[in-house]
């Protein structure tokens, strides 16, 4: 019996031109205001006019680096470190939202590492260099989990799955720090056989 994902996003390939569009850059205004209120040092090297554009670029770099390190095309070893950050976090522009916490973690980490402000792109888009900075993504994951913006998957395995499939899926769920649940009602995800009827 084959397993099939009904919806799979596949590998991510950021179109950086979108992040350069004025309509998109403007979305970062609440993030910029929140960061400057929390810690003015994070963006002080950029003029007020440049800050939103810079934040848009950093968001694109982080999203691409997260996919490169932990997504569909990452090595098996890297995939075991953590699950890539969900795209919804990069679309959360409100104060204390996903992007605010992502940026706060990133800028704290940048300062600890002694990177120049514009070094983030060069380091995180270089796959050899980025692999040395998994800690940044683990910190981001912890921050969004603590804020309730991300939850661990709770997976229900359909009775139609074989013992072998269930064992394999259990390993995958555990590798992503998820848990198995015994009732469909308590699940965030349900896995059914590929040939199961639609109403199962």
C-alpha positions in Angstrom: 0.0 0.0 0.0 1.5 3.3 -1.0 1.4 6.5 1.0 0.9 9.7 -0.8 0.7 13.3 0.4 -2.4 15.0 -1.0 -0.8 18.4 -0.5 3.0 18.8 -0.6 4.6 22.2 -1.1 7.9 20.8 -2.4 11.2 22.6 -2.2 11.1 26.3 -1.8 12.9 28.7 -4.2 12.5 32.3 -3.1 11.9 34.8 -5.8 13.9 37.7 -4.4 12.4 40.2 -6.8 9.1 40.0 -4.9 10.9 41.1 -1.8 12.2 44.1 -3.7 8.7 45.4 -4.7 7.5 48.5 -2.9 4.1 47.0 -2.0 5.9 44.1 -0.2 8.6 46.2 1.4 5.8 48.4 3.0 4.4 45.4 4.8 7.5 45.4 7.0 6.6 48.7 8.7 5.0 47.1 11.8 8.0 44.8 12.1 10.5 47.8 11.8 8.6 49.8 14.4 8.5 46.8 16.8 12.2 46.1 16.4 13.2 49.7 16.9 11.0 49.8 20.0 12.5 46.6 21.4 16.2 47.4 20.6 17.1 50.4 18.4 20.7 49.0 18.0 19.4 46.2 15.6 18.8 48.6 12.7 20.7 51.8 13.6 23.2 51.3 10.8 20.5 51.7 8.2 18.6 54.9 7.5 14.8 54.9 8.3 14.2 54.8 4.6 16.4 51.7 4.1 15.2 49.6 7.1 12.0 48.1 5.6 13.9 47.1 2.4 16.6 45.5 4.5 14.1 43.6 6.6 12.4 42.3 3.5 15.7 41.0 2.2 16.6 39.4 5.5 13.2 37.7 5.6 13.8 36.3 2.1 17.3 35.1 3.0 16.1 33.4 6.2 13.2 31.6 4.5 15.5 30.4 1.7 18.2 29.3 4.2 15.6 27.4 6.3 14.5 25.5 3.2 18.1 24.8 2.0 19.1 23.5 5.4 16.0 21.6 6.5 13.6 21.3 3.5 12.9 18.7 0.8 16.3 18.9 -0.8 18.4 19.0 2.4 20.6 16.1 3.4 19.0 13.4 5.6 21.4 14.5 8.5 20.3 18.1 8.3 16.6 17.2 8.1 16.9 15.4 11.4 18.1 18.5 13.1 14.8 20.3 12.8 11.9 20.9 10.5 12.1 24.0 8.2 10.3 27.0 9.4 6.7 27.2 8.1 6.0 29.9 5.4 3.1 31.3 7.5 5.7 32.7 10.0 7.2 34.8 7.2 3.8 36.3 6.4 3.1 37.3 10.0 3.8 41.1 10.0 2.0 42.1 13.1 3.8 43.3 16.3 5.0 40.2 18.3 4.2 38.1 15.3 6.3 35.5 13.5 8.5 38.0 11.6 9.1 40.1 14.6 10.4 37.1 16.6 12.4 35.8 13.7 14.1 39.1 13.2 14.8 39.6 16.9 16.5 36.2 17.1 18.4 36.8 13.9 19.7 40.2 15.0 20.7 39.0 18.5 22.5 36.1 16.8 24.2 38.5 14.3 25.6 40.6 17.1 26.8 37.6 19.1 28.6 36.3 16.0 30.1 39.7 15.3 28.7 39.8 11.8 28.4 43.1 10.0 24.8 44.1 9.3 25.0 43.1 5.6 26.8 39.8 6.2 23.5 37.8 6.8 22.9 37.2 3.1 26.4 36.1 2.4 26.6 33.7 5.3 23.1 32.1 5.2 22.9 31.7 1.4 26.3 30.0 1.3 25.3 26.4 2.1 28.7 25.5 3.6 28.6 28.5 5.9 24.9 28.3 6.7 25.3 24.7 8.1 27.5 26.2 10.8 24.6 28.3 12.0 21.9 25.8 12.7 21.8 27.3 16.2 20.1 30.4 14.8 17.2 28.4 13.4 16.9 26.4 16.6 16.6 29.7 18.5 14.0 31.0 16.1 12.0 27.7 16.4 12.1 27.9 20.2 11.0 31.6 20.2 8.0 30.9 18.0 7.0 27.8 19.9 7.2 29.7 23.2 5.0 32.4 21.8 2.4 29.9 20.6 2.9 30.8 17.0 4.1 27.3 16.1 2.9 24.0 17.5 4.4 20.5 17.2 2.4 18.2 15.0 0.0 15.7 16.6 -0.5 12.9 14.2 -3.3 10.3 13.9 -2.4 7.2 11.9 -5.3 5.6 10.1 -6.3 2.0 10.9 -5.8 1.2 7.2 -2.0 1.6 7.4 0.1 -1.5 7.7 2.3 -2.2 10.8 5.4 -1.4 8.7 4.0 1.8 7.5 3.0 2.9 11.0 6.5 2.1 12.3 8.1 4.1 9.4 5.7 7.0 10.0 6.3 7.0 13.8 10.0 7.5 13.1 9.2 10.4 10.8 6.9 12.0 13.3 9.4 11.7 16.1 12.2 13.1 13.9 10.0 16.3 13.5 9.4 16.4 17.3 5.8 15.5 16.8 3.6 13.1 18.7 1.2 10.3 17.8 -2.4 10.6 19.1 -4.9 7.8 19.4 -8.0 9.8 18.5 -8.6 11.7 15.2 -10.2 14.6 17.2 -6.9 15.5 18.9 -4.8 15.4 15.8 -3.3 18.3 13.8 -2.5 15.9 11.0 -4.0 12.6 9.8 -2.2 10.1 7.6 -4.4 7.7 5.6 -3.4 5.2 2.9 -3.2 6.6 -0.6 -5.9 4.3 -1.9 -8.3 5.1 1.0 -11.8 6.3 0.0 -12.3 10.1 0.2 -14.7 9.9 3.2 -12.4 8.0 5.6 
